Amino acid sequence: MTLEEKCYMLSGRDFWQTRSVNRAGVPSIFLSDGPHGVRKQAGAADQLGLNASVPATCFPTAATMANSWDVDLAQEMAEALGEEAVCQEVNVLLGPGLNIKRSPLCGRNFEYFSEDPYLAGKMAASYVKGIQSKGASACPKHFAANSQELRRMASNSIVDERTLREIYLTGFEIAVKEAHPKAIMSSYNRVNGVYANENKHLLRDILKDEWGFDGFVVSDWGGSNDHVAGVANGSHLEMPTTGGDSDEELIAAVKSGKISEAVVNERVEELLNVIMQLAPVTQAAKGQTFDAEAHHAMAQKAAEGSIVLLKNDKKILPLKKGEKVAVIGDFAKTPRYQGAGSSVVNPTKLDSTLDVIGKSDLQMTGFCAGYERTGEANDVLRQEAVNLAKQAETVLLYIGLDEISESEGLDRAHMRLPKNQEALLKALLAVNERIIVVLSAGSPIEMPWADEVPAIIHGYLSGQAGASAMLKAITGQINPSGKLAETYPYKYEDTPAYHFFPSKERNAEYREGLYVGYRYYTTADVPVRYPFGYGLSYTVFEYSDLELTEKEVKFTVKNAGGVDGAEAAQVYVAAKDGRVFRPALELKGFTKVFLKAGESRRVTVPLDDKAYRYFNTKTDKWEIEGGSYEIMVGASCMDIRLRGTVTVAGTDAPVPSGEALASYYSGKVKEVSDKEFEALLGHPIPDGKWSSAGLLEANDAICQMYYAKSALARLVWKIMTNMKNKSEAKGKPDLNILFIYNMPFRGIGKMAGGMCSQEMVDGILQIVNGHFFKGLGKVIGGFFRQRKVMKKANNMK
């Protein structure tokens, strides 16, 4: 291959495909969104790749599946995902997403598994194994420390090395080492000052050299900041195409000696190694189809295994055969079954409660929407619902977060339900106490009303068959066995990152350190509504006969009730009297056990190399502190049933200094000072303020034009803000506007398909910064130069 061919291979041919080199026998492969369903766009993609896609099965989202705590179920579902990918000639499915849920407000949490890296990693490994068993590649994302949607392409995650390794990288490590994905997607953000897509520490030192990753790294779409630096430091594929702009930049860098051709050769060989494995699979599958009905049934099975029963006073659930129920709530008619953004799947079919309740053993006495889906108050709808509830024996109330609450590109403003839904619930309780709340949401909500209702059952975002799955749980055809993969605090102010999320300016400071989710609540003794790992059942499980070694935990689980069911048993580890600060307990193993009524089973949970380790910043590697460790087996992190102690030999490494880290030893991290955070980081906090002198730069977000020197730029900002606000008021976010609004200026060049070069971006910035004619000249000149580059790019085969 020529230098030009090699350099052009490292950037996309179009929005979704890699370049082919027909002369050299190199085929193109197709990448597509798909954490919980294949989202392949038909025909030519729109500029941001967010428009409608061909029909595919919409499976439950990752946040939902994590509640199953069932790695076998996850792998089975992922096999169906992989089959659909191959049938649709998709070589790389861009998922699963396994970023850690640092804050409940991250708008994309529905796409991620858990607040815990061990659970997230194990579930992700199952997805990768399932997808890749069919010949397509999975692509775990977003690597790494990507925890907010606000200004996600311009933010800088400031995180200490120990927290980075133990919390934000461990899930990826498990997925890479146990499942061997052929691709990894880098994240949009900077990590400690360096963009993830050009971060040598992440991409080479850790991913390649330490973990042994042998696939390719693809940028998130538009997430390539400096293409030459990306290639030099371990990124293989910039997506989407820039119409030859960055390709020519790479060619020039090789010719000038800025980067060696040997490095380019290495990246191309690593990329080609995967392409040549993947391409034949879809070529051989042309014309194949999948069984849509069988996959719909698989989606229902996955949803059934993930339903969480949060409350069941007086065993009101399951409802008796023939029970008369009033169905209230717009979600019963038009379900909330997935989040908004690049993961939106066009389902092959969609169950709604109103469509399928006739197949259940319940008698529906009536339906009322009860509330406006978009949050506006509607007294007429509320009164209709109240009148219906007065006449009903039992009310099934379908409520939850609406579409605008959970979307890529937009973080939530609070943890509450829409006010009109809470007002409806209050009005219904005044006339009927038998209200079963059926929740739909992809992340935690505040529930000040939880003590007032007898039952709460949560389906999360359960995919296209979720309504049928939920009715089977409500009527007792299945026994709910899901458990929460994240903590539900009483209120948002209780969360550890409350003062630090989202970032106010450029820096996202991870001051809470290791204390994410239950690690914080259990260590700092903060009460919560529902703890991590919590979930009720229609039966009762008993634990007994604990037997421990350093390498495994054995115990007996008995179904002591009268209903068949499954239990997600969890193993936690805590260092006793250690000198290294740690959370009160950490998940290190789990198993899902199905037992018939009265049945007992002896189970074994292995304790692997992650059970006792911590990352030592003094030795810059994983170490084990010798001593006693308490092993706890429980039904949740707050419901420990069995305890025992093992003695573990350490690595005798020098323990890092604990001076000036009092908050991290106590776990009370909500008010960490600058001085203490700097002690944790091991260096001063970087300056995170916006550009000085009011000048906007290439990596400032477009939404910052409110302080631009150009009146024209400020007018554009006002127009865009108005468009964004109008779409949010309608309850359906305009994803294209959200993407552009939070995108840095350099993203214009990266996402325009070659219509705008980085030279033209520089001209646009000059205009924005008050130099209209100088900038306009650069834009016009750059336009004509880019047309020549695009002509060459189009001729590259």
C-alpha positions in Angstrom: 0.0 0.0 0.0 1.2 3.5 -0.7 1.6 6.1 2.0 -1.6 7.8 0.8 -3.6 4.6 0.9 -2.3 3.8 4.4 -3.1 7.2 5.8 -6.5 7.3 4.2 -7.3 3.9 5.8 -7.1 5.5 9.3 -10.2 7.6 8.7 -13.7 6.7 7.6 -14.9 6.5 4.0 -18.2 8.0 5.0 -20.3 8.2 8.1 -20.4 4.5 8.9 -17.8 2.7 6.7 -14.1 2.2 6.6 -12.1 2.7 3.4 -11.4 -0.1 1.1 -8.3 -0.6 -1.0 -9.6 -2.7 -3.9 -6.1 -2.9 -5.5 -4.7 -4.5 -2.4 -7.7 -6.7 -1.7 -8.7 -4.7 1.4 -12.5 -4.6 1.9 -14.6 -2.0 3.8 -16.4 -2.8 7.0 -19.6 -1.2 8.4 -19.9 0.2 12.0 -23.3 0.9 13.5 -24.8 2.1 16.8 -26.3 -0.7 18.8 -25.9 -1.1 22.6 -29.3 -2.7 22.9 -30.4 -3.1 19.2 -28.9 -2.6 15.8 -29.4 1.0 14.6 -28.3 0.8 11.0 -29.4 3.8 8.9 -31.0 3.0 5.6 -29.4 4.7 2.6 -27.3 7.7 3.0 -26.7 8.8 6.6 -27.7 12.2 7.8 -24.9 14.5 8.9 -25.0 13.5 12.6 -26.2 9.9 12.0 -29.3 10.3 14.2 -32.2 9.9 11.9 -34.4 6.8 11.4 -32.9 3.3 11.0 -34.1 0.0 9.6 -36.2 -2.1 11.9 -34.4 -4.2 14.5 -35.2 -5.8 17.8 -35.1 -3.3 20.7 -33.8 -5.2 23.6 -33.7 -3.8 27.2 -31.1 -1.1 27.7 -27.9 -1.9 29.6 -29.2 -0.2 32.8 -32.1 -2.6 32.7 -30.1 -5.7 31.9 -27.6 -5.0 34.8 -30.6 -5.4 37.1 -30.8 -9.0 36.1 -27.4 -9.8 37.6 -27.5 -12.7 35.1 -24.4 -13.0 32.9 -25.9 -16.0 31.0 -29.0 -14.1 30.2 -27.0 -11.2 29.0 -24.9 -13.4 26.7 -28.0 -15.1 25.3 -29.5 -11.7 24.5 -26.2 -10.5 23.0 -26.1 -13.5 20.7 -29.4 -12.3 19.2 -27.9 -8.8 18.9 -24.9 -10.3 17.0 -27.1 -12.3 14.7 -29.1 -9.2 13.7 -25.9 -7.3 13.2 -24.6 -9.9 10.8 -27.9 -10.2 9.0 -27.9 -6.4 8.5 -24.3 -6.6 7.2 -23.0 -4.7 10.3 -19.4 -5.7 11.2 -18.9 -3.6 14.3 -21.7 -3.0 16.8 -20.9 0.1 18.8 -21.6 -1.1 22.3 -22.0 -2.0 25.1 -21.6 1.2 27.1 -20.0 0.6 30.4 -19.1 4.0 31.8 -19.6 4.3 35.5 -22.7 6.1 36.8 -20.8 8.7 38.8 -24.0 10.8 39.2 -27.7 9.8 38.7 -28.1 12.9 36.6 -25.9 11.9 33.6 -28.4 11.9 30.7 -26.9 8.8 29.2 -27.0 6.5 32.3 -29.7 4.4 30.7 -27.0 3.2 28.3 -24.6 2.2 31.0 -24.7 -0.8 33.4 -23.9 0.2 36.9 -22.2 2.4 39.5 -20.0 -0.7 40.2 -17.1 -1.6 37.9 -17.1 -5.3 38.7 -20.8 -5.8 37.8 -20.5 -3.5 34.8 -17.4 -5.4 33.6 -18.9 -8.8 34.0 -22.1 -7.8 32.2 -20.1 -6.2 29.4 -17.9 -9.3 29.0 -21.1 -11.3 28.4 -22.3 -8.9 25.8 -19.0 -9.0 24.0 -18.9 -12.8 24.0 -22.5 -13.1 22.8 -22.1 -10.5 19.9 -18.7 -11.9 18.8 -20.0 -15.5 18.8 -21.9 -14.6 15.6 -18.9 -13.1 13.8 -19.5 -9.4 14.4 -17.4 -7.4 16.7 -18.5 -5.6 19.9 -17.1 -2.2 20.7 -17.2 -1.4 24.4 -17.4 2.4 25.0 -16.6 5.2 26.0 -13.0 4.8 27.1 -12.8 6.5 29.6 -14.0 8.6 32.5 -16.9 9.9 30.5 -19.5 10.8 33.1 -21.4 13.8 31.9 -23.2 14.9 28.7 -22.9 18.6 29.2 -20.1 19.9 27.0 -18.9 16.3 26.7 -16.5 17.1 23.8 -14.9 20.0 25.6 -14.7 18.8 29.2 -11.6 17.6 31.1 -12.0 14.8 33.6 -9.6 15.5 36.5 -9.3 12.2 38.3 -6.5 10.7 40.5 -4.8 7.6 39.1 -6.1 5.2 41.8 -9.7 6.2 41.3 -9.2 6.0 37.5 -7.8 2.5 37.7 -10.1 1.1 40.4 -13.4 2.7 39.4 -13.4 3.9 35.8 -11.1 1.4 34.1 -11.8 -1.9 35.9 -15.0 -2.6 34.0 -13.1 -2.1 30.7 -10.3 -4.3 32.0 -12.6 -7.2 32.7 -14.3 -6.9 29.3 -11.0 -6.8 27.5 -9.3 -9.6 29.4 -12.3 -12.0 29.6 -14.0 -11.4 26.3 -11.4 -10.0 23.9 -13.4 -7.4 22.0 -12.0 -6.6 18.6 -12.7 -2.8 18.9 -12.9 -0.2 21.7 -14.4 3.3 21.3 -12.5 6.2 22.9 -14.5 8.9 24.7 -15.1 12.5 23.7 -13.6 14.1 26.8 -10.1 14.9 28.0 -8.7 12.7 30.8 -6.3 14.7 33.0 -5.7 17.2 30.2 -5.3 14.9 27.2 -8.1 13.9 24.9 -9.0 10.2 25.3 -8.5 9.5 21.6 -4.9 10.6 21.8 -4.1 9.6 25.3 -1.0 7.3 25.3 -1.5 6.4 28.9 -4.9 5.0 28.2 -4.5 3.6 24.7 -1.0 2.2 24.8 0.3 1.9 28.3 -2.9 0.4 29.8 -5.1 -0.9 27.0 -2.4 -2.4 24.8 0.6 -3.1 26.9 -1.0 -3.9 30.2 -4.2 -5.6 29.2 -3.0 -7.1 25.9 -5.8 -5.6 23.7 -5.2 -6.7 20.1 -8.1 -5.0 18.4 -8.5 -1.4 17.1 -9.5 1.9 18.8 -12.1 4.0 17.0 -12.9 7.6 18.0 -16.4 8.4 19.0 -18.0 10.2 16.1 -16.4 13.6 15.9 -14.3 12.8 18.9 -10.9 13.1 17.1 -9.2 16.2 18.3 -5.7 15.9 16.7 -5.7 13.0 14.2 -1.9 12.8 14.0 -1.6 12.7 17.8 -4.3 10.1 17.9 -2.5 7.8 15.4 0.8 8.4 17.2 -0.6 7.4 20.6 -2.8 4.4 19.8 -6.0 5.3 18.0 -6.6 3.5 14.7 -9.8 4.8 13.1 -11.1 8.4 13.0 -14.9 8.5 12.4 -16.7 9.8 10.5 -14.9 10.9 7.3 -13.4 14.3 7.2 -13.4 14.3 3.4 -9.7 13.8 3.3 -8.8 16.8 5.5 -7.3 14.9 8.4 -5.9 12.2 6.0 -3.9 14.8 4.2 -2.8 16.2 7.6 -1.4 12.7 8.5 0.4 12.4 5.1 2.0 15.8 5.6 3.0 14.8 9.2 4.8 11.7 7.9 6.6 13.6 5.2 7.7 16.3 7.7 8.9 13.7 10.2 6.4 14.7 12.8 5.3 11.0 12.9 7.2 8.1 11.5 5.8 5.9 8.7 6.6 2.9 10.9 3.9 4.0 13.4 1.4 4.5 10.6 2.3 1.0 9.4 1.7 -0.4 12.9 -1.8 1.2 13.2 -2.8 0.1 9.7 -1.6 -3.5 10.3 -3.6 -3.6 13.6 -6.7 -2.3 11.9 -6.4 -4.6 8.9 -6.0 -7.6 11.2 -9.5 -7.0 12.4 -11.0 -5.9 9.1 -9.8 -9.1 7.4 -11.4 -11.2 10.2 -14.8 -9.4 10.1 -15.5 -8.7 6.5 -15.9 -12.3 5.3 -18.6 -12.9 7.9 -21.1 -10.3 6.5 -20.1 -11.1 2.9 -21.1 -14.7 3.5 -24.4 -13.6 5.2 -25.8 -11.5 2.4 -29.5 -12.2 2.1 -29.8 -13.8 5.5 -32.6 -12.7 7.8 -33.3 -13.2 11.5 -36.4 -14.6 13.2 -38.1 -11.4 14.4 -40.7 -13.2 16.5 -38.0 -15.3 18.2 -36.0 -12.2 18.9 -39.1 -10.4 20.3 -39.5 -13.4 22.6 -35.8 -13.1 23.6 -36.4 -9.4 24.3 -39.3 -10.3 26.6 -37.2 -13.0 28.4 -34.5 -10.4 29.0 -37.0 -7.9 30.3 -38.6 -10.5 32.6 -35.3 -11.3 34.2 -34.6 -7.7 34.9 -37.8 -6.5 36.7 -37.2 -5.2 40.2 -39.9 -5.4 42.9 -39.2 -2.4 45.1 -42.1 -2.6 47.5 -44.9 -5.1 48.2 -46.8 -4.4 51.4 -49.3 -7.0 52.5 -48.3 -9.0 49.5 -50.6 -7.0 47.3 -48.6 -8.5 44.4 -49.1 -10.7 42.5 -52.7 -9.7 41.6 -55.2 -12.5 41.7 -56.7 -14.0 38.5 -59.7 -12.0 37.4 -58.9 -8.9 39.5 -60.5 -5.7 38.2 -57.9 -3.0 37.6 -58.0 0.6 36.4 -55.0 1.4 34.2 -53.8 5.0 34.5 -50.8 6.7 32.9 -49.8 7.7 29.4 -46.9 5.2 29.6 -49.4 2.4 29.6 -50.5 3.5 26.1 -47.2 4.7 24.7 -44.4 3.0 26.6 -41.1 4.4 27.7 -39.0 1.5 26.6 -35.6 3.1 25.6 -33.6 6.3 25.9 -33.0 9.0 23.4 -30.0 9.6 21.3 -27.7 7.5 19.0 -29.0 4.3 20.7 -32.6 4.7 19.5 -33.8 1.6 17.8 -36.6 1.3 15.3 -38.4 -1.7 16.8 -39.7 -4.6 14.8 -42.9 -4.5 16.9 -43.8 -2.8 20.2 -46.0 -4.1 23.0 -48.0 -1.6 25.0 -49.9 -2.4 28.2 -53.2 -1.5 26.6 -52.5 -3.8 23.6 -51.5 -6.8 25.7 -53.5 -6.6 28.9 -56.4 -8.5 27.3 -54.1 -11.5 27.1 -53.5 -11.4 30.9 -55.7 -12.7 33.7 -56.7 -9.2 34.7 -60.0 -7.4 33.9 -59.3 -3.8 32.9 -62.2 -1.6 34.0 -60.9 1.5 32.2 -58.0 3.6 31.0 -57.0 7.2 31.5 -53.8 8.9 30.4 -53.9 10.9 33.7 -51.1 13.3 32.7 -49.5 15.1 29.8 -46.4 13.2 28.8 -44.4 16.5 28.3 -45.0 17.6 31.9 -47.7 20.3 31.5 -50.4 20.4 34.1 -53.8 19.1 32.8 -56.6 19.3 35.3 -59.1 17.5 33.0 -56.9 14.4 32.6 -56.1 14.3 36.3 -59.8 14.5 37.2 -60.7 11.8 34.7 -58.1 9.6 36.4 -59.4 10.4 39.9 -62.9 9.5 38.8 -61.7 6.2 37.4 -59.7 5.3 40.5 -62.7 6.0 42.7 -64.6 3.1 41.0 -61.6 0.7 40.9 -60.6 -2.0 43.3 -56.9 -1.7 42.3 -55.1 0.9 40.2 -52.1 0.2 38.0 -50.3 3.6 37.7 -47.7 3.8 35.0 -45.4 6.7 35.6 -41.7 7.5 35.2 -39.2 9.7 33.4 -40.2 11.2 30.1 -38.1 11.3 27.0 -36.6 14.7 27.7 -35.3 13.5 31.0 -33.0 10.9 29.6 -31.2 11.7 26.4 -27.7 11.7 25.0 -26.4 15.2 24.9 -28.4 16.4 27.9 -27.9 15.8 31.6 -30.9 15.8 33.9 -31.5 19.0 35.9 -32.9 17.1 39.0 -33.8 13.6 40.2 -37.6 14.2 40.6 -40.4 12.8 38.5 -42.3 15.4 36.4 -44.5 17.5 38.7 -47.7 16.6 37.0 -47.1 12.9 37.7 -46.4 13.4 41.4 -49.6 15.6 41.6 -51.6 12.8 39.9 -50.3 10.2 42.4 -51.2 12.5 45.3 -54.7 13.0 43.9 -55.2 9.2 43.3 -54.1 8.3 46.8 -56.8 10.6 48.2 -59.5 8.3 46.7 -57.9 4.9 46.5 -55.1 3.3 48.6 -54.6 0.2 46.4 -52.2 1.8 44.0 -49.5 -0.2 42.3 -46.9 2.1 40.9 -45.3 0.7 37.7 -42.1 2.6 37.0 -40.3 3.3 33.7 -36.9 5.1 33.9 -33.3 4.4 33.1 -31.8 6.0 36.2 -32.8 6.7 39.8 -35.5 9.0 40.9 -36.5 10.6 44.2 -39.5 8.9 45.7 -40.9 11.0 48.6 -44.2 9.2 48.0 -42.8 5.7 48.3 -44.1 5.2 51.9 -47.7 6.1 50.8 -48.2 3.4 48.2 -48.4 -0.4 48.9 -46.4 -1.6 45.9 -43.8 -0.4 43.5 -42.5 -2.5 40.6 -39.8 -1.2 38.2 -39.2 -2.3 34.7 -36.5 0.3 33.9 -36.3 0.8 30.1 -37.3 -2.7 29.1 -37.3 -2.8 25.3 -40.0 -3.5 22.8 -41.5 -6.5 24.8 -41.3 -4.8 28.2 -45.1 -4.3 28.6 -45.8 -8.0 28.3 -43.0 -8.9 30.7 -44.3 -6.5 33.3 -47.8 -7.9 33.2 -46.5 -11.4 33.7 -44.7 -10.1 36.8 -47.8 -8.3 38.1 -50.0 -11.4 37.7 -47.4 -13.8 39.1 -46.7 -15.7 35.9 -43.1 -14.9 36.6 -41.4 -14.1 39.9 -39.5 -10.8 39.8 -35.8 -11.5 40.4 -34.1 -8.2 39.4 -32.0 -6.3 41.8 -30.8 -2.7 41.6 -27.4 -2.2 39.9 -27.3 1.4 41.4 -28.3 3.1 44.6 -31.5 5.1 45.0 -30.8 8.0 47.4 -33.5 9.8 49.2 -32.7 13.0 47.4 -30.1 14.3 44.9 -28.4 16.4 47.6 -27.3 13.1 49.3 -25.2 12.0 46.3 -21.3 12.2 46.7 -20.7 14.3 43.5 -23.5 16.7 44.3 -21.2 19.8 44.5 -19.0 18.7 41.5 -21.5 17.5 38.9 -21.7 18.6 36.2 -18.6 20.7 35.8 -19.2 24.4 35.9 -16.4 25.2 33.5 -14.0 23.0 31.6 -12.8 20.7 34.4 -14.9 17.9 35.7 -13.3 17.3 39.1 -13.8 13.8 40.5 -13.2 14.9 44.0 -15.2 12.1 45.5 -12.5 9.7 44.4 -13.3 6.0 45.0 -16.6 6.8 46.8 -19.1 6.4 43.9 -22.5 5.0 44.6 -22.8 2.5 47.4 -19.1 2.8 48.2 -20.0 6.3 49.5 -23.3 5.6 51.2 -22.1 2.6 53.2 -18.8 4.2 54.2 -20.2 7.6 55.1 -23.3 6.1 56.8 -25.7 8.0 54.5 -29.2 6.4 54.5 -30.7 5.6 51.2 -34.2 4.8 49.8 -33.1 1.6 48.1 -29.5 0.2 48.3 -27.3 -1.2 45.6 -28.3 -4.9 45.0 -31.8 -4.5 46.5 -34.8 -6.3 45.1 -37.8 -8.2 46.6 -39.3 -11.4 45.5 -42.6 -13.3 45.8 -40.7 -15.9 47.8 -38.1 -15.9 50.6 -34.5 -16.9 50.3 -32.3 -18.1 53.2 -28.5 -18.2 53.2 -26.4 -20.6 55.3 -23.2 -22.7 55.8 -20.6 -20.2 54.7 -17.2 -21.8 53.8 -14.3 -19.6 52.8 -10.9 -19.7 51.3 -8.8 -17.0 49.8 -9.9 -18.0 46.3 -13.6 -18.9 46.7 -16.7 -18.5 48.7 -19.2 -21.4 49.2 -22.6 -21.1 50.8 -26.1 -22.6 50.5 -29.1 -20.7 49.2 -32.6 -22.1 50.0 -35.9 -21.0 48.6 -37.9 -21.1 51.8 -41.1 -19.8 50.3 -43.9 -21.3 48.3 -43.0 -19.8 44.9 -40.3 -20.7 42.4 -37.8 -17.9 42.0 -34.3 -16.7 41.4 -31.9 -15.0 43.8 -29.0 -12.7 42.9 -26.5 -13.5 45.7 -23.7 -11.0 46.2 -20.2 -11.3 47.7 -18.6 -8.2 49.2 -15.0 -7.8 50.5 -13.7 -5.4 53.1 -10.2 -4.9 54.4 -10.0 -5.1 58.2 -7.6 -2.7 59.9 -5.8 -1.8 56.6 -3.6 1.3 56.3 -4.8 2.0 52.8 -8.1 3.9 52.7 -10.9 1.9 51.2 -14.7 1.9 51.0 -16.6 0.0 53.8 -17.2 -2.9 51.3 -16.9 -3.6 47.6 -18.6 -6.1 45.3 -16.2 -8.8 44.3 -18.5 -11.6 43.1 -22.1 -12.6 42.4 -24.3 -15.4 41.1 -27.9 -15.8 40.0 -29.5 -18.9 41.3 -32.9 -20.3 40.2 -34.6 -22.5 42.9 -38.0 -24.2 43.0 -40.0 -23.7 46.1 -38.3 -25.5 49.0 -35.2 -26.2 47.0 -31.6 -25.7 48.3 -28.4 -25.4 46.4 -24.8 -25.2 47.3 -23.1 -22.5 45.3 -19.5 -21.4 44.8 -18.4 -17.9 43.9 -14.8 -17.5 42.9 -12.7 -14.6 44.2 -10.4 -13.6 41.3 -7.3 -11.3 41.1 -9.5 -8.2 41.7 -10.8 -9.4 45.1 -8.1 -7.8 47.3 -6.1 -5.5 45.1 -5.7 -1.8 45.2 -3.8 0.5 42.9 -0.7 1.8 44.6 0.3 5.2 43.2 3.7 4.9 44.9 4.7 1.8 43.0 2.4 2.6 40.0 0.9 -0.9 40.0 -1.6 -3.2 41.6 -0.7 -4.3 45.1 -2.3 -6.4 47.8 -2.2 -5.2 51.4 -1.6 -8.2 53.6 -3.9 -8.9 56.5 -7.5 -9.9 57.4 -10.3 -9.4 55.0 -14.0 -9.8 55.8 -16.0 -11.7 53.3 -19.7 -10.8 53.3 -22.5 -12.6 51.4 -25.8 -10.8 51.1 -29.0 -10.1 49.3 -27.9 -6.5 48.9 -25.0 -4.3 50.1 -27.1 -3.4 53.1 -28.6 -6.9 53.7 -25.6 -9.0 54.6 -26.6 -12.6 55.6 -23.3 -14.3 56.1 -19.8 -13.1 57.3 -16.4 -14.6 57.6 -12.7 -13.7 57.6 -9.8 -14.8 55.5 -6.1 -13.9 55.9 -4.4 -12.8 52.7 -0.7 -12.5 52.1 0.3 -9.1 50.8 2.8 -7.8 48.2 4.7 -5.9 50.9 4.7 -2.7 48.8 5.3 0.7 50.5 1.9 2.2 51.4 1.2 5.6 49.9 1.1 8.5 52.4 -2.3 9.2 53.9 -1.4 12.7 55.1 -3.9 15.4 54.3 -6.5 12.7 53.1 -8.8 12.7 56.1 -12.0 12.9 54.0 -10.9 9.8 52.0 -10.3 7.8 55.1 -13.7 8.6 56.5 -15.5 8.5 53.2 -17.2 11.8 53.9 -16.2 13.4 50.6 -18.9 15.9 49.8 -16.9 18.9 50.9 -13.3 18.0 49.8 -11.1 21.1 49.8 -8.8 22.1 47.0 -5.8 21.2 49.2 -7.1 17.7 50.0 -8.0 17.0 46.3 -4.5 18.2 45.3 -3.1 15.8 47.8 -5.1 13.0 46.3 -4.1 14.0 42.7 -0.5 14.3 43.6 -0.3 17.7 41.8 -2.0 21.1 41.7 -5.5 21.2 40.2 -5.2 22.3 36.6 -6.7 25.6 35.5 -10.2 24.8 34.2 -11.4 28.3 33.4 -12.7 29.2 29.9 -10.5 31.0 27.4 -8.8 34.2 28.7 -9.5 37.6 27.2 -13.0 36.4 26.0 -11.6 34.7 23.0 -13.1 31.4 21.9 -10.8 28.5 20.8 -11.2 25.4 18.7 -12.0 23.2 21.8 -14.5 25.6 23.3 -18.1 24.6 22.9 -20.4 26.3 20.4 -22.8 27.0 23.3 -20.2 29.4 24.7 -20.8 31.9 22.0 -22.9 33.9 24.4 -19.7 35.8 25.3 -18.3 35.9 21.8 -16.9 39.3 20.6 -19.0 39.0 17.4 -22.6 40.2 17.6 -23.4 37.8 14.8 -22.0 34.9 16.8 -24.1 35.9 19.8 -27.2 36.1 17.6 -26.5 32.6 16.3 -26.2 31.4 19.9 -29.6 33.0 20.8 -31.2 31.3 17.9 -29.8 27.9 18.7 -30.6 28.3 22.4 -34.2 29.1 21.5 -34.4 26.1 19.2 -33.0 23.9 21.9 -35.4 25.2 24.5 -38.4 24.8 22.2 -37.6 21.2 21.5 -37.1 20.5 25.3 -40.5 22.2 26.0 -42.2 19.8 23.6 -40.7 16.9 25.5 -38.8 15.5 22.5 -35.2 16.6 22.4 -33.9 17.7 19.0 -30.8 15.5 19.1 -29.1 17.3 16.2 -29.4 20.7 18.0 -28.2 19.1 21.3 -25.2 17.6 19.6 -24.2 20.8 17.8 -24.9 23.0 20.9 -22.4 21.1 23.1 -19.9 20.4 20.3 -16.6 22.3 20.2 -15.8 24.4 17.2 -13.3 21.8 15.9 -16.1 19.3 15.8 -17.6 21.3 12.9 -14.7 20.1 10.8 -14.9 16.6 12.1 -18.6 16.1 11.6 -19.3 17.9 8.3 -18.2 15.0 6.1 -15.5 17.1 4.5 -17.7 20.1 3.7 -15.7 22.1 6.3 -12.0 21.7 6.9 -10.1 22.6 10.0 -8.7 25.6 8.1 -12.3 26.8 7.6 -12.9 26.2 11.3 -10.0 28.5 12.1 -11.7 31.1 9.9 -15.0 30.7 11.6 -13.3 31.2 15.0 -11.7 34.5 13.7 -15.2 35.6 12.8 -16.6 34.6 16.2 -13.7 36.5 17.9 -14.5 39.7 16.1 -12.4 39.6 12.9 -15.1 39.2 10.4 -13.4 39.9 7.0 -10.1 38.2 7.9 -12.0 35.1 9.0 -14.4 35.2 6.0 -11.4 35.3 3.7 -10.0 32.2 5.4 -13.3 30.4 5.2 -13.6 31.1 1.4 -10.0 30.2 0.6 -10.3 27.0 2.7 -13.5 26.1 1.0 -11.9 25.9 -2.5 -8.8 24.2 -1.1 -11.0 21.6 0.6 -12.9 20.9 -2.6 -9.6 19.7 -4.2 -8.9 17.5 -1.2 -12.4 16.0 -1.4 -12.0 15.2 -5.0 -8.8 13.3 -4.2 -10.6 11.5 -1.3 -13.4 10.4 -3.5 -11.0 8.9 -6.0 -9.3 6.8 -3.3 -10.6 3.3 -3.6 
